[in-house]
Amino acid sequence: MRLYDYAPSANGYKVRLLLSWLDRPYELVPVDIFAGQSHTEDFVRNKNPDGRVPVLEPEPGRFLAESNAILLYLARGTPLLPEDAFECAHVHQWLFFEQNSMEPNVGTVRFWQLTGRASRHPETFRLRTERGHEALAAMERHLRGRTFLVGERPTVADISLYAYTHVAPEGGFDLGRYPAVSAWLERVKARPGHIGALAPYTANAHVVTSTAA
Ligand SMILES: N[C@@H](CCC(=O)N[C@@H](CS)C(=O)NCC(=O)O)C(=O)O
């Protein structure tokens, strides 16, 4: 199994974290998105028409893009994706929330902050910061009195939301305002198989080719 990925990507981190929780070996293939490697003819034709990472190649020649789709695929048949249809739908609920409310706001604000782009779009930056806080506040309301997002046990919903939430301070979000979210982050981090911080963004940051476990 191969994972096409870029080290500072929090979308890619979701998949790396799940593979680590599941203790599944894979080959990491570095894709330098700033050098256009996710937009080559081969990449958009065969791997992801949208020209982005992460992309999973579970077996030679079969490709799956979109971080949350990859999480759902890999978690099938494991305790990280509930069998019960309604609980499973709740996992989907949080994965859609992640892509709709968390990633475009907290994720974009962090990316602009770390790559010096914040001052280029002041009004959009302000708006996305505001919406990022709304997303964090929604999580805070839900997590008060709960241990994990769905069914009181860890699922891929926790992995997906953990990715951008744990680095939200890099975008200027003060997580001290969200005590239930902060306590949940610690619980997710304490899971066996946890992997640490994301590589920093640089204009030409690379991941090192390796076989990760
Ligand atoms: N919705 C996608 C977003 C993927 C995405 O935005 N990936 C970024 C890295 S975090 C990327 O590859 N950007 C390169 C580009 O847009 O050209 C997912 O969840 O996988």
The ligand as an SDF file (V2000), in Angstrom:
LIG
                    3D

 20 19  0  0  0  0  0  0  0  0999 V2000
  -10.6100   17.7830    0.4490 N   0  0  0  0  0  0  0  0  0  0  0  0
   -9.2850   17.2790    0.2170 C   0  0  0  0  0  0  0  0  0  0  0  0
   -8.3160   18.4560    0.2900 C   0  0  0  0  0  0  0  0  0  0  0  0
   -6.9050   18.0410   -0.1200 C   0  0  0  0  0  0  0  0  0  0  0  0
   -5.9850   19.2380   -0.1760 C   0  0  0  0  0  0  0  0  0  0  0  0
   -6.4040   20.4050   -0.1560 O   0  0  0  0  0  0  0  0  0  0  0  0
   -4.6920   18.9190   -0.2420 N   0  0  0  0  0  0  0  0  0  0  0  0
   -3.6780   19.9520   -0.3390 C   0  0  0  0  0  0  0  0  0  0  0  0
   -2.5950   19.7070    0.7100 C   0  0  0  0  0  0  0  0  0  0  0  0
   -3.2990   19.8570    2.3520 S   0  0  0  0  0  0  0  0  0  0  0  0
   -3.0520   19.8930   -1.7190 C   0  0  0  0  0  0  0  0  0  0  0  0
   -2.7150   18.8340   -2.1960 O   0  0  0  0  0  0  0  0  0  0  0  0
   -2.8810   21.0470   -2.3620 N   0  0  0  0  0  0  0  0  0  0  0  0
   -2.2310   21.1170   -3.6490 C   0  0  0  0  0  0  0  0  0  0  0  0
   -2.9950   21.9670   -4.6210 C   0  0  0  0  0  0  0  0  0  0  0  0
   -4.1230   22.3890   -4.2990 O   0  0  0  0  0  0  0  0  0  0  0  0
   -2.4660   22.2050   -5.6970 O   0  0  0  0  0  0  0  0  0  0  0  0
   -8.9320   16.2090    1.2580 C   0  0  0  0  0  0  0  0  0  0  0  0
   -9.5190   16.2100    2.3380 O   0  0  0  0  0  0  0  0  0  0  0  0
   -8.0990   15.3290    0.9650 O   0  0  0  0  0  0  0  0  0  0  0  0
  1  2  1  0
  2  3  1  0
  2 18  1  0
  3  4  1  0
  4  5  1  0
  5  6  2  0
  5  7  1  0
  7  8  1  0
  8  9  1  0
  8 11  1  0
  9 10  1  0
 11 12  2  0
 11 13  1  0
 13 14  1  0
 14 15  1  0
 15 16  2  0
 15 17  1  0
 18 19  2  0
 18 20  1  0
M  END
$$$$
